[in-house]
Amino acid sequence: MPELPEVETVRRGLAPVMEGQRILSVVLNRPDLRFPLPARFAERVGGTQITRLSRRAKFLVAELSSGDALIMHLGMSGRFTISDGSRPGDFHHEVAPDPKHDHVIFHIEGGHVVTYNDPRRFGFMELWPLQQMEQYPRLAGFGPEPLSNSFSHAWLNEALRDKKTPIKSALLDQRVIAGLGNIYVCEALFRAGISPRRRASTVPGERAARLATAINDVIREAIAAGGSSISDFKAATGELGYFQHTFSVYDREGEPCRKCGAPIRRIVQSGRSSFYCGTCQR
């Protein structure tokens, strides 16, 4: 599933085409994705202007002139592609792998066509009043964004102080930090020298200071690299991310640690694989 850097990469690819532009019409090729699409979805979205295209955690948020927010989640296999809409093959940044999975098509002012393709249909789109975004259930109670002014060593100290779960599980809790997923938690813990097994309540202090810095560094570098293309992820422009080529531990079980040469280990925590170096991370 795309994590924060991948979703931010998609947002940056879509923004030049969608932000400030009017949605002329919406074509729905099915009534549902992971969940049923909102009632009168095409009618409510068509004709509105996208005043801002933002991201919260792993969600894209298109702020519409109607007062609604169009909230979009990519799920496991969702992808946006951009074309100029004239004839097949012209000005395609990316051609969807199988057009039968083109579920939602946005015709944008200026001649662009933005298509949402999702073979597995784990993604979804919802409409919510823009002025009530703080009450949107799927984002309610989320913690601060990495790279934001709200996220700091001090925040991490307080958020972890009473948690008895392993630090890996705590960091995947979106109430602690919004948008972090398995890949970047593994990488940040390695950079901070913290074992994923360590109890979260023992991290506040010097370890938390190292961890806050590591989280920001990993997220910043991953965004600059266009995310990690470890499955079928591509940006809206069709480009592959390349951060996966710099992984220190993720998906490197048995390979030598880039720091000490010890084999990278893998354990399962809360149903997810954790990769780490037993020598460098304590």
Summary of the structure (lengths in Angstrom):
residues: 282
radius of gyration: 20.0
end to end distance: 28.0
largest distance: 59.4
contacts: 936
relative contact order: 0.15
helix: 28%
strand: 24%
